[in-house]
Amino acid sequence: MAAVKRGSAVTRQRGNAIKARESVLEVTGPVAQFFSRYRRVGLDTICFIYHLSRHPLYAPITGDLFAMIETGRLQAVTSSLALIEILARPKELGHQAAVESYQVLLATFPNLELRRSDIAITEQAADLSVRYRLTPPEAIQLATAIVDGAEVFVGNSEALRGVREIKVVLLEDVRASTPSGGRA
């Protein structure tokens, strides 16, 4: 997990929330180094789900990734479709407080654009779905990133490996390529 420096104190991003912290100056560590070459990333819904559910393998990576977005080292975009995918389970379980918290979090998270689909995204998604046999959610998320000008798309589905229209980074590849699986 990346160290987040605030003045001379060092704090660690907790895996249980993607909440804005005040006066964060710098994010360091292997995941920050991995993503430092990019300015704008597209995020698949799985990034949020792994983070919010504290996935033991991927939450340390998503924690660092979201810290980079929060501090402005990265700009990010995701489709508004992410709301459906993120809110479905808490709604099913009747966890209204979680639903409201996630809605506010996604709508107000710094440097994260929650983008609605338009004709350009829909047409691009249809092409991607046919070309790579992607599910509609995968195709919509990818198309959103492409149309929005992201340099890289972050997900974790093996089906994304063949995509050529945008660089795709799988969380598993980040985990495997960083010392101690993405932890600082």
C-alpha positions as CSV (number, residue, x, y, z in Angstrom):
1,M,0.0,0.0,0.0
2,A,1.4,3.4,-0.9
3,A,2.5,5.8,1.8
4,V,0.6,9.1,1.7
5,K,2.8,11.9,3.1
6,R,1.2,14.8,4.8
7,G,3.9,17.2,5.9
8,S,6.3,15.1,7.9
9,A,3.7,12.6,9.0
10,V,3.0,9.5,7.1
11,T,-0.4,8.0,7.0
12,R,-1.8,5.0,5.1
13,Q,-4.8,4.8,2.9
14,R,-7.3,2.5,4.5
15,G,-9.0,-0.1,2.2
16,N,-12.5,0.5,3.6
17,A,-13.3,3.9,2.0
18,I,-12.5,6.1,-1.0
19,K,-12.9,9.2,1.1
20,A,-11.2,12.5,0.5
21,R,-8.4,13.4,2.9
22,E,-7.3,17.0,3.5
23,S,-3.9,18.3,2.6
24,V,-2.4,15.2,1.1
25,L,0.8,16.1,-0.6
26,E,2.3,13.0,-2.2
27,V,1.5,9.4,-2.9
28,T,4.5,7.0,-3.2
29,G,5.0,3.3,-3.7
30,P,5.1,0.6,-6.3
31,V,1.5,1.2,-7.6
32,A,2.1,4.9,-7.8
33,Q,5.3,4.2,-9.8
34,F,3.4,1.8,-12.1
35,F,0.7,4.4,-12.9
36,S,2.9,7.5,-12.9
37,R,3.3,7.4,-16.7
38,Y,-0.4,8.2,-17.2
39,R,-2.5,11.4,-16.8
40,R,-6.0,10.1,-17.4
41,V,-7.4,6.6,-16.7
42,G,-10.6,4.9,-17.3
43,L,-11.9,2.7,-14.5
44,D,-13.9,-0.4,-14.7
45,T,-16.5,-0.9,-12.0
46,I,-14.5,-3.8,-10.5
47,C,-11.9,-1.2,-9.2
48,F,-14.6,0.3,-7.0
49,I,-16.1,-3.1,-6.0
50,Y,-12.7,-4.5,-4.9
51,H,-11.9,-1.3,-3.0
52,L,-15.2,-1.0,-1.2
53,S,-15.3,-4.7,-0.3
54,R,-11.7,-4.6,0.9
55,H,-10.6,-7.4,-1.4
56,P,-7.5,-8.9,0.2
57,L,-5.5,-9.0,-3.1
58,Y,-6.7,-5.9,-4.9
59,A,-7.8,-3.3,-2.2
60,P,-4.1,-2.3,-1.6
61,I,-3.8,-1.6,-5.3
62,T,-7.1,0.2,-5.7
63,G,-6.4,2.2,-2.5
64,D,-3.2,3.5,-4.0
65,L,-4.9,4.2,-7.3
66,F,-7.7,6.1,-5.7
67,A,-5.2,8.1,-3.6
68,M,-3.5,9.1,-6.8
69,I,-6.8,10.2,-8.3
70,E,-7.8,12.0,-5.1
71,T,-4.6,14.0,-5.0
72,G,-4.8,14.9,-8.7
73,R,-1.8,12.9,-9.9
74,L,-4.3,11.1,-12.1
75,Q,-7.6,12.2,-13.6
76,A,-10.2,9.4,-14.0
77,V,-13.4,8.6,-15.8
78,T,-15.9,5.8,-15.4
79,S,-19.4,5.3,-16.8
80,S,-22.5,6.1,-14.8
81,L,-23.1,2.4,-15.4
82,A,-20.8,1.9,-12.4
83,L,-23.5,3.2,-10.1
84,I,-25.9,0.4,-11.2
85,E,-23.2,-2.2,-10.6
86,I,-22.1,-0.8,-7.3
87,L,-25.5,-0.1,-5.9
88,A,-27.3,-3.3,-6.8
89,R,-25.9,-5.5,-4.0
90,P,-26.5,-3.0,-1.1
91,K,-30.0,-2.3,-2.5
92,E,-30.7,-6.0,-2.6
93,L,-29.6,-6.4,1.0
94,G,-31.6,-3.4,2.1
95,H,-28.5,-1.4,3.1
96,Q,-29.8,2.1,2.4
97,A,-27.0,3.9,4.3
98,A,-24.4,2.2,2.1
99,V,-26.4,3.1,-1.0
100,E,-26.5,6.7,-0.1
101,S,-22.9,6.8,1.0
102,Y,-21.7,5.2,-2.3
103,Q,-23.9,7.6,-4.4
104,V,-22.4,10.7,-2.6
105,L,-18.9,9.3,-2.8
106,L,-19.0,8.6,-6.5
107,A,-20.6,12.0,-7.3
108,T,-18.2,14.0,-5.3
109,F,-14.9,12.1,-5.5
110,P,-12.1,14.5,-6.6
111,N,-10.7,14.2,-10.1
112,L,-13.2,11.4,-11.0
113,E,-15.7,12.0,-13.7
114,L,-18.9,9.9,-13.7
115,R,-19.9,10.1,-17.4
116,R,-23.3,9.4,-18.9
117,S,-23.4,7.4,-22.1
118,D,-24.1,9.3,-25.3
119,I,-24.4,8.3,-29.0
120,A,-20.6,8.2,-29.5
121,I,-20.1,6.0,-26.4
122,T,-23.0,3.7,-27.4
123,E,-21.7,3.2,-31.0
124,Q,-18.2,2.6,-29.8
125,A,-19.5,0.1,-27.2
126,A,-21.4,-1.8,-29.8
127,D,-18.3,-2.0,-32.0
128,L,-16.1,-3.2,-29.0
129,S,-18.8,-5.7,-27.9
130,V,-18.9,-7.3,-31.4
131,R,-15.1,-7.1,-32.1
132,Y,-14.0,-8.6,-28.7
133,R,-17.1,-10.5,-27.5
134,L,-17.3,-8.3,-24.4
135,T,-20.3,-8.0,-22.1
136,P,-22.3,-4.8,-22.5
137,P,-21.0,-3.4,-19.2
138,E,-17.4,-4.1,-20.2
139,A,-17.9,-2.5,-23.6
140,I,-19.7,0.5,-22.2
141,Q,-16.9,1.1,-19.6
142,L,-14.2,0.8,-22.3
143,A,-16.0,3.0,-24.8
144,T,-16.5,5.6,-22.1
145,A,-12.7,5.7,-21.5
146,I,-11.9,5.8,-25.2
147,V,-14.3,8.5,-26.1
148,D,-13.3,10.5,-23.0
149,G,-9.6,10.4,-24.0
150,A,-8.2,8.2,-21.3
151,E,-4.7,6.8,-21.9
152,V,-5.3,3.5,-20.1
153,F,-8.2,1.4,-18.9
154,V,-7.9,-0.3,-15.6
155,G,-10.0,-3.5,-15.0
156,N,-9.5,-7.1,-14.2
157,S,-11.3,-9.2,-16.8
158,E,-9.2,-11.5,-19.0
159,A,-11.6,-10.7,-21.8
160,L,-10.1,-7.2,-22.0
161,R,-6.6,-8.5,-22.9
162,G,-7.2,-8.4,-26.6
163,V,-8.5,-4.8,-26.8
164,R,-6.3,-2.7,-29.1
165,E,-8.1,0.7,-29.1
166,I,-6.8,1.7,-25.6
167,K,-4.0,0.3,-23.4
168,V,-5.6,-2.1,-20.9
169,V,-4.0,-2.7,-17.4
170,L,-5.4,-5.6,-15.4
171,L,-5.2,-5.3,-11.6
172,E,-3.8,-8.8,-11.5
173,D,-0.9,-7.8,-13.7
174,V,-0.2,-4.8,-11.4
175,R,-0.3,-7.1,-8.4
176,A,2.0,-9.6,-10.0
177,S,4.5,-7.0,-11.2
178,T,4.9,-5.0,-8.0
179,P,6.9,-6.2,-5.0
180,S,4.7,-7.7,-2.3
181,G,1.7,-7.7,-4.5
182,G,1.2,-3.9,-4.6
183,R,1.8,-3.2,-1.0
184,A,4.4,-0.7,0.0
